[in-house]
Amino acid sequence: MSNNTYKVSVQLKDVYKQVNINDASPTVFVCYAGTPVLATITDLDGNALTSPFQPSNNSVLTNSLIEFLYSISASGGETGLDIYGITAKGHWFEYLGITPSNPSGPNEINIDTSIKQWRMKIPFAIANGAVAATEFSCGIKLPASAMILDRLHGCGLLMTTIQSGKTITAGILSTDTGGAAAGFINGSSLAPTAPALLVTGTNGSLFSTNAPYNTDSETGSAANGLDVSYTLSSGTTTAQGFILLPYMLP
C-alpha cells in the first residue's frame, strides 16, 4: 500500500477585509475526513504534532498559515482530512475534504470576520486520548470575550458513532478558576434515536435560566478559565462525534 507523504499549506484569509489573517495564535484540529478522530500529522521537519496545535518554533502555524505533513496509510489518510479551528479573535473555521488527489488544497480558507454569531464543532472520541469517566481537556479555549449560547440556540452534539446507554458532559475545565465540567452540557445521550444524529444538549450549570454564559466573567477578582473539557461516561468505548457550542462575539 502506498505510504506517500503530502504537505498541506493553507492560509486563513479575512474575506471581509480582503487580507490575510494575522492573529498570533489560532488553534487547529486535523481529523480524518468525515470523522472526529484526530489524524496523525507532523510538522515540516517530520516531528509529531498533536491536534489541536498552535504556533511552534518550526512555524507550523504562524500568521494564520497552517502547514503540516501527513502520510497515506491504513490509518485513514486515503480518505483525506478535515480541518477545524478558531482564530485568536474567536472566529471559527472549517474545511472538509483535503484529499490525496488535491493534497495542498484549499490554498486559502476564507473567514468573514464581520459575522458575530459562530458555532464551534469540537471533535470527541476515546481515540483522541479521552478516558471514560475522566474529565478531558480537549485543547481548545473559548474566546476571551464572548457569550456562549445554550440548548435553545443549538448547543448539543452531532454523533458519528452512537453507543447505547452512554452520555457526555462538557464545560470549562474544573481545575480552572470558575470551572465546571458539566457547565454547558450535562449528561446528554450518546445514542439518539435512529436515523437522527443530532442531540439537543441538556443545559449545564453555567447557564442560568437559559441565559448565555459570559466568558469574561470572574470568580472573586480572578478571571474565569476558558479551557473546554468533556467527560464521557463510564464504559464509553466506541461513541464519537462533535460537540456543538454556539457563541456570539461582541
SERO-4910 file (N, C-alpha, C, O; in steps of 0.05 Angstrom, whole numbers):
BEGIN
 pado doro    nc1    nc2    nc3   cac1   cac2   cac3    cc1    cc2    cc3    oc1    oc2    oc3
  Met    A     17    -24      0      0      0      0     18     25      0     38     26     14
  Ser    A      9     45    -15     25     69    -17     26     83     10      7     83     26
  Asn    A     49     95     16     52    110     41     65    137     35     83    146     50
  Asn    A     56    150     14     67    176      6     61    197     26     40    197     39
  Thr    A     79    216     29     76    238     48     68    263     32     79    270     12
  Tyr    A     48    278     43     37    302     30     40    326     48     38    323     73
  Lys    A     43    349     36     44    374     51     18    389     48      8    391     25
  Val    A      7    398     70    -16    416     69     -8    444     77      6    447     98
  Ser    A    -15    463     61     -8    491     66    -32    509     60    -40    511     37
  Val    A    -43    520     81    -68    535     78    -66    562     93    -58    562    117
  Gln    A    -73    584     80    -73    610     92   -101    618    100   -120    616     84
  Leu    A   -105    627    125   -130    638    134   -132    666    124   -114    683    128
  Lys    A   -155    672    111   -158    699     99   -183    712    109   -204    700    110
  Asp    A   -181    738    116   -204    754    123   -218    763     98   -209    782     85
  Val    A   -240    750     91   -253    756     66   -268    783     68   -273    796     47
  Tyr    A   -274    792     92   -287    818     96   -268    841     90   -275    860     77
  Lys    A   -243    838    100   -223    859     96   -205    854     72   -189    871     65
  Gln    A   -207    830     60   -190    822     38   -160    823     44   -144    833     29
  Val    A   -153    812     68   -125    810     76   -122    783     90   -141    771     99
  Asn    A    -96    774     92    -91    750    107    -95    756    137    -88    777    147
  Ile    A   -106    736    151   -110    739    180    -83    737    193    -66    720    187
  Asn    A    -78    755    212    -52    757    224    -54    754    255    -39    766    270
  Asp    A    -72    736    263    -75    731    292    -50    716    302    -38    701    287
  Ala    A    -44    720    327    -19    709    338    -21    679    343     -1    665    339
  Ser    A    -44    669    351    -44    641    359    -71    627    354    -86    622    373
  Pro    A    -78    621    329   -101    605    323    -97    577    334    -75    569    341
  Thr    A   -119    562    336   -118    534    345   -131    517    324   -152    523    314
  Val    A   -118    494    317   -127    478    294   -129    448    302   -110    437    313
  Phe    A   -152    436    296   -155    407    297   -153    396    268   -163    408    250
  Val    A   -139    374    265   -138    360    239   -149    331    244   -138    316    259
  Cys    A   -171    325    230   -184    299    234   -185    284    208   -183    295    186
  Tyr    A   -187    257    209   -192    241    185   -220    248    175   -239    252    190
  Ala    A   -222    250    148   -246    261    135   -271    246    144   -272    222    145
  Gly    A   -291    262    152   -317    251    159   -318    240    187   -339    229    195
  Thr    A   -297    243    203   -296    232    230   -286    253    249   -274    273    241
  Pro    A   -290    248    275   -278    266    295   -251    255    305   -240    266    324
  Val    A   -240    235    292   -215    222    301   -191    239    291   -189    245    268
  Leu    A   -174    247    310   -151    264    303   -131    249    286   -125    226    292
  Ala    A   -122    262    265   -104    249    246    -75    249    256    -68    266    272
  Thr    A    -60    231    246    -31    230    251    -17    249    232    -17    244    208
  Ile    A     -5    270    243      8    291    226     34    298    238     40    292    262
  Thr    A     51    312    223     77    321    233     81    350    223     67    360    206
  Asp    A    101    364    236    108    390    226    126    386    201    130    363    193
  Leu    A    136    408    190    150    406    165    178    393    168    191    386    148
  Asp    A    186    390    193    212    376    199    208    347    205    227    332    212
  Gly    A    182    337    204    176    310    210    171    303    239    169    280    246
  Asn    A    169    324    256    164    319    284    134    316    289    118    331    277
  Ala    A    126    297    305     98    292    310     84    316    321     94    331    338
  Leu    A     59    321    311     42    342    321     17    330    334      6    310    323
  Thr    A      9    340    356    -15    331    369    -37    352    366    -33    375    374
  Ser    A    -59    345    353    -81    364    349    -96    367    376    -99    348    391
  Pro    A   -106    392    382   -102    416    366    -74    428    370    -63    425    392
  Phe    A    -64    442    350    -38    454    352    -39    484    347    -58    494    336
  Gln    A    -18    497    356    -15    526    353     13    532    343     28    513    337
  Pro    A     21    557    341     48    563    330     70    550    347     67    546    371
  Ser    A     91    542    333    114    530    346    139    542    335    139    559    317
  Asn    A    162    532    345    188    542    336    193    535    306    210    546    293
  Asn    A    178    515    296    181    507    269    161    521    250    158    514    227
  Ser    A    148    542    261    129    558    245    107    541    233     99    545    210
  Val    A     97    522    249     75    505    239     51    522    233     37    517    213
  Leu    A     46    541    250     22    559    245     30    587    254     27    594    277
  Thr    A     40    602    235     49    630    241     33    649    223     31    644    199
  Asn    A     23    670    235      7    689    219    -16    675    205    -23    682    182
  Ser    A    -27    655    218    -50    640    208    -44    626    182    -62    622    166
  Leu    A    -19    618    178    -12    600    156    -10    572    168      8    566    185
  Ile    A    -28    554    160    -28    526    170    -11    509    152    -17    507    128
  Glu    A      9    496    163     26    478    147     32    453    164     39    455    187
  Phe    A     29    430    151     36    405    164     39    383    143     32    387    119
  Leu    A     49    361    151     53    337    133     35    315    143     30    312    167
  Tyr    A     25    298    124     11    274    132     17    252    111     23    259     88
  Ser    A     15    227    119     21    205    102     -5    189     96    -22    186    113
  Ile    A     -6    178     72    -28    160     65    -20    133     76      1    122     69
  Ser    A    -37    121     92    -31     95    104    -58     83    112    -79     94    108
  Ala    A    -56     59    123    -80     45    131    -95     59    154   -118     52    160
  Ser    A    -83     79    166    -95     93    189   -117    112    180   -132    122    198
  Gly    A   -120    117    155   -143    133    146   -136    156    128   -154    170    119
  Gly    A   -111    160    121   -104    182    104   -115    181     76   -116    201     62
  Glu    A   -122    156     67   -132    153     40   -158    169     35   -163    179     13
  Thr    A   -174    172     56   -199    185     53   -197    216     56   -216    230     51
  Gly    A   -173    225     63   -169    254     65   -172    264     94   -174    249    112
  Leu    A   -171    291     96   -171    303    122   -192    326    124   -199    337    103
  Asp    A   -200    332    148   -217    355    153   -203    373    173   -189    363    191
  Ile    A   -206    399    170   -194    419    188   -216    434    203   -235    444    190
  Tyr    A   -212    437    229   -230    453    246   -212    471    263   -191    463    271
  Gly    A   -221    496    268   -204    513    285   -217    539    292   -239    545    283
  Ile    A   -202    554    308   -212    580    316   -188    600    317   -167    593    325
  Thr    A   -193    624    307   -172    644    308   -170    656    336   -187    652    353
  Ala    A   -148    670    340   -144    682    367   -166    702    374   -170    707    398
  Lys    A   -179    713    354   -200    732    359   -228    719    360   -248    733    362
  Gly    A   -229    693    359   -254    679    363   -270    672    339   -294    666    342
  His    A   -258    673    315   -273    666    291   -268    636    284   -245    628    280
  Trp    A   -290    621    283   -288    592    277   -285    588    247   -295    603    231
  Phe    A   -270    567    240   -267    560    212   -266    530    208   -258    515    226
  Glu    A   -274    521    185   -273    492    178   -267    489    148   -274    506    132
  Tyr    A   -253    468    142   -251    459    114   -251    429    113   -235    416    126
  Leu    A   -271    418     99   -275    389     98   -266    378     71   -274    388     50
  Gly    A   -250    357     72   -244    342     48   -218    349     34   -218    353     10
  Ile    A   -196    352     49   -170    354     37   -162    326     29   -158    309     47
  Thr    A   -158    321      4   -154    293     -6   -127    289    -18   -114    309    -26
  Pro    A   -117    264    -20    -92    259    -33    -90    269    -62    -69    276    -71
  Ser    A   -113    270    -76   -113    279   -103   -110    310   -105   -104    321   -126
  Asn    A   -115    323    -82   -111    352    -81    -99    358    -53   -112    372    -37
  Pro    A    -75    349    -48    -64    349    -21    -59    376     -8    -60    378     16
  Ser    A    -54    396    -24    -48    422    -13    -71    441    -14    -69    464     -6
  Gly    A    -94    432    -25   -117    450    -26   -134    447     -1   -134    426     11
  Pro    A   -149    468      7   -150    494     -7   -125    510     -1   -111    506     19
  Asn    A   -120    529    -19    -97    547    -13   -104    568      8    -87    579     21
  Glu    A   -130    574     10   -140    593     29   -166    583     42   -181    569     29
  Ile    A   -170    591     67   -196    588     80   -206    616     85   -194    631    101
  Asn    A   -228    623     73   -239    649     76   -257    651    101   -274    634    105
  Ile    A   -253    672    117   -268    676    142   -280    704    141   -265    723    138
  Asp    A   -306    705    145   -319    732    146   -318    742    174   -335    734    191
  Thr    A   -299    759    181   -296    768    208   -317    789    217   -318    797    240
  Ser    A   -335    796    198   -356    814    206   -379    799    219   -397    812    231
  Ile    A   -380    773    217   -401    757    229   -396    756    259   -373    753    269
  Lys    A   -417    758    275   -415    758    304   -424    731    317   -415    725    338
  Gln    A   -442    717    303   -451    691    315   -437    668    302   -436    666    277
  Trp    A   -426    650    318   -410    628    308   -418    602    323   -434    602    341
  Arg    A   -407    580    314   -412    554    326   -387    536    325   -377    530    303
  Met    A   -377    529    348   -354    511    349   -364    482    343   -387    475    349
  Lys    A   -347    467    331   -353    439    325   -328    423    334   -310    418    319
  Ile    A   -329    415    360   -305    404    373   -306    373    373   -325    362    383
  Pro    A   -286    360    361   -287    331    359   -283    318    386   -267    327    403
  Phe    A   -297    296    391   -292    280    415   -292    250    408   -307    241    390
  Ala    A   -274    235    421   -272    206    417   -252    195    437   -233    209    444
  Ile    A   -256    170    445   -236    157    462   -209    156    447   -188    158    459
  Ala    A   -210    153    420   -186    151    404   -169    176    405   -145    176    398
  Asn    A   -181    198    415   -166    224    416   -152    228    442   -140    249    447
  Gly    A   -152    208    459   -137    210    485   -155    212    509   -146    211    531
  Ala    A   -182    214    504   -200    215    527   -202    188    541   -198    167    528
  Val    A   -207    189    566   -211    164    582   -238    165    595   -246    186    606
  Ala    A   -254    144    592   -281    144    602   -282    150    632   -264    142    647
  Ala    A   -302    166    640   -306    174    668   -285    193    678   -282    196    703
  Thr    A   -269    205    660   -248    223    668   -250    249    652   -252    248    627
  Glu    A   -250    271    665   -252    297    651   -227    300    633   -205    294    641
  Phe    A   -232    309    608   -211    311    588   -210    339    576   -230    348    565
  Ser    A   -188    352    579   -185    379    566   -179    374    537   -159    362    529
  Cys    A   -197    385    520   -194    379    491   -175    397    477   -171    394    453
  Gly    A   -163    417    491   -142    433    479   -151    459    465   -135    472    452
  Ile    A   -176    465    468   -186    490    456   -197    509    477   -207    500    497
  Lys    A   -193    534    473   -202    554    492   -226    570    480   -227    575    456
  Leu    A   -244    578    498   -265    596    489   -254    624    483   -233    631    495
  Pro    A   -267    639    466   -258    667    462   -259    682    488   -276    678    505
  Ala    A   -239    700    493   -237    714    518   -260    732    524   -266    738    547
  Ser    A   -274    741    503   -298    758    507   -319    748    488   -319    754    464
  Ala    A   -338    733    499   -360    721    482   -383    713    500   -379    710    524
  Met    A   -406    709    488   -429    697    501   -433    669    490   -439    666    467
  Ile    A   -431    649    508   -436    621    500   -466    616    502   -478    622    523
  Leu    A   -478    605    481   -507    602    480   -515    574    487   -500    555    482
  Asp    A   -539    571    497   -548    545    508   -563    528    488   -563    533    464
  Arg    A   -577    508    498   -591    489    481   -613    502    464   -619    491    442
  Leu    A   -624    524    472   -644    538    456   -633    550    431   -648    557    413
  His    A   -606    552    430   -593    564    407   -575    544    393   -558    552    376
  Gly    A   -577    518    399   -563    498    384   -540    484    399   -525    469    386
  Cys    A   -537    489    425   -517    474    440   -524    445    441   -546    438    449
  Gly    A   -506    427    433   -513    399    432   -491    382    420   -467    389    422
  Leu    A   -499    361    407   -480    341    395   -487    334    367   -511    334    359
  Leu    A   -467    328    351   -470    314    325   -456    288    328   -431    287    329
  Met    A   -471    266    328   -459    240    331   -450    228    304   -464    231    284
  Thr    A   -427    215    305   -419    199    281   -419    169    287   -423    153    269
  Thr    A   -415    162    312   -418    134    321   -432    135    348   -421    146    367
  Ile    A   -456    123    350   -471    123    374   -464     99    392   -453     79    382
  Gln    A   -469    101    418   -465     79    436   -487     80    457   -490    100    472
  Ser    A   -503     59    458   -526     59    476   -519     61    505   -499     49    514
  Gly    A   -534     76    520   -532     78    549   -509     95    558   -503     96    582
  Lys    A   -496    110    540   -473    127    548   -480    156    544   -497    163    528
  Thr    A   -466    173    560   -471    202    559   -445    218    559   -424    207    562
  Ile    A   -449    244    554   -426    262    555   -433    287    569   -456    296    568
  Thr    A   -414    298    584   -417    325    595   -395    342    583   -374    332    575
  Ala    A   -399    368    582   -379    387    571   -382    413    585   -403    422    592
  Gly    A   -359    426    589   -359    452    602   -332    464    602   -316    461    583
  Ile    A   -325    479    624   -299    491    627   -284    474    647   -295    465    668
  Leu    A   -259    468    641   -242    451    658   -246    457    687   -242    480    696
  Ser    A   -252    437    703   -260    441    731   -237    451    748   -242    463    769
  Thr    A   -212    447    739   -189    458    755   -184    487    748   -167    500    762
  Asp    A   -197    498    728   -194    527    722   -210    543    742   -229    533    754
  Thr    A   -203    568    745   -220    587    761   -248    588    750   -252    593    726
  Gly    A   -267    583    766   -295    583    757   -303    560    740   -324    561    727
  Gly    A   -286    540    738   -291    517    720   -315    500    729   -321    499    752
  Ala    A   -327    487    709   -349    469    714   -350    448    692   -356    454    669
  Ala    A   -343    423    699   -340    402    678   -366    398    663   -366    390    640
  Ala    A   -389    402    676   -415    399    663   -429    426    660   -453    428    662
  Gly    A   -413    446    655   -424    473    654   -441    479    630   -459    496    632
  Phe    A   -436    466    607   -451    472    583   -470    449    575   -493    454    567
  Ile    A   -460    425    577   -477    401    571   -475    382    594   -453    375    603
  Asn    A   -498    374    605   -498    358    629   -511    331    624   -535    328    626
  Gly    A   -495    312    617   -504    284    614   -523    279    590   -543    266    593
  Ser    A   -515    290    567   -531    285    543   -525    257    531   -503    248    532
  Ser    A   -546    245    520   -544    218    509   -525    217    485   -525    234    468
  Leu    A   -510    195    484   -493    189    460   -507    170    441   -494    158    424
  Ala    A   -533    166    445   -548    147    428   -574    159    420   -595    150    430
  Pro    A   -574    179    402   -600    189    392   -615    168    377   -604    149    366
  Thr    A   -642    171    376   -659    152    362   -653    153    332   -655    175    320
  Ala    A   -646    130    319   -641    129    291   -665    139    275   -688    133    284
  Pro    A   -662    152    252   -636    158    239   -623    184    248   -603    192    236
  Ala    A   -634    197    268   -623    223    277   -594    220    287   -588    200    300
  Leu    A   -578    240    282   -551    241    292   -546    265    310   -525    268    322
  Leu    A   -566    283    310   -564    308    327   -576    303    354   -598    291    357
  Val    A   -563    314    375   -573    312    402   -575    341    413   -555    355    413
  Thr    A   -598    349    422   -601    374    436   -589    372    463   -596    354    479
  Gly    A   -570    390    470   -556    388    495   -575    392    519   -595    406    518
  Thr    A   -567    380    542   -580    385    567   -565    407    581   -541    403    588
  Asn    A   -578    429    587   -564    453    597   -548    446    623   -558    433    641
  Gly    A   -523    457    623   -506    453    647   -508    477    666   -525    495    662
  Ser    A   -492    476    687   -494    494    709   -486    523    703   -492    541    717
  Leu    A   -471    527    681   -462    554    674   -484    570    659   -481    594    655
  Phe    A   -506    557    652   -528    571    640   -549    575    662   -559    556    674
  Ser    A   -556    600    667   -576    606    688   -602    614    674   -603    634    661
  Thr    A   -623    597    678   -649    602    666   -647    609    637   -659    628    628
  Asn    A   -632    593    623   -629    595    594   -614    621    585   -615    629    562
  Ala    A   -601    634    604   -585    658    597   -558    649    587   -548    628    595
  Pro    A   -545    665    569   -519    658    559   -498    660    581   -502    672    602
  Tyr    A   -475    646    577   -452    648    595   -432    667    583   -423    664    561
  Asn    A   -424    687    599   -405    707    590   -376    698    597   -370    694    620
  Thr    A   -359    695    577   -333    684    582   -314    704    596   -293    696    606
  Asp    A   -322    729    597   -306    749    612   -314    752    641   -308    772    654
  Ser    A   -329    732    651   -338    733    679   -315    727    698   -294    717    689
  Glu    A   -318    732    723   -297    729    743   -308    714    768   -332    714    773
  Thr    A   -290    701    782   -295    689    808   -278    704    828   -254    701    827
  Gly    A   -291    719    846   -275    737    862   -264    759    844   -278    773    830
  Ser    A   -238    762    845   -224    782    828   -209    769    806   -193    782    792
  Ala    A   -212    743    802   -197    728    782   -214    721    758   -237    713    762
  Ala    A   -203    724    734   -218    717    710   -223    687    709   -206    671    716
  Asn    A   -247    679    701   -253    651    699   -238    638    675   -230    652    656
  Gly    A   -234    612    678   -219    597    657   -234    595    631   -258    600    630
  Leu    A   -219    587    610   -231    586    583   -226    558    570   -235    554    548
  Asp    A   -214    540    585   -207    514    573   -232    496    571   -244    490    591
  Val    A   -238    487    547   -262    470    543   -254    441    550   -233    431    542
  Ser    A   -271    428    565   -267    399    572   -292    383    566   -314    394    564
  Tyr    A   -289    357    564   -312    339    563   -306    314    579   -283    307    583
  Thr    A   -328    301    587   -326    276    602   -345    256    591   -369    260    590
  Leu    A   -334    233    582   -350    211    572   -357    192    595   -340    187    612
  Ser    A   -381    183    596   -390    167    619   -375    140    620   -363    131    600
  Ser    A   -375    128    644   -361    103    648   -369     81    628   -393     78    622
  Gly    A   -349     67    617   -355     46    598   -357     55    569   -360     38    551
  Thr    A   -354     81    564   -355     91    536   -330     81    522   -308     84    531
  Thr    A   -334     68    498   -312     58    483   -313     67    454   -293     74    442
  Thr    A   -337     66    442   -339     70    413   -353     96    405   -349    105    382
  Ala    A   -368    108    423   -383    132    416   -364    154    409   -343    159    422
  Gln    A   -371    169    387   -355    192    379   -372    211    363   -392    204    352
  Gly    A   -362    236    362   -377    256    347   -366    283    352   -342    286    356
  Phe    A   -383    304    352   -374    331    355   -392    346    375   -416    342    375
  Ile    A   -380    362    392   -394    379    410   -400    405    395   -382    418    384
  Leu    A   -425    413    394   -434    437    380   -438    459    401   -456    456    418
  Leu    A   -422    480    400   -423    501    420   -426    528    407   -406    540    397
  Pro    A   -451    538    406   -455    565    393   -447    587    411   -448    585    436
  Tyr    A   -438    610    399   -430    633    415   -431    658    398   -433    657    374
  Met    A   -431    681    412   -432    707    399   -409    724    409   -403    724    432
  Leu    A   -396    737    390   -374    756    396   -386    784    399   -407    790    388
  Pro    A   -373    801    415   -384    827    419   -381    845    394   -389    868    395
***
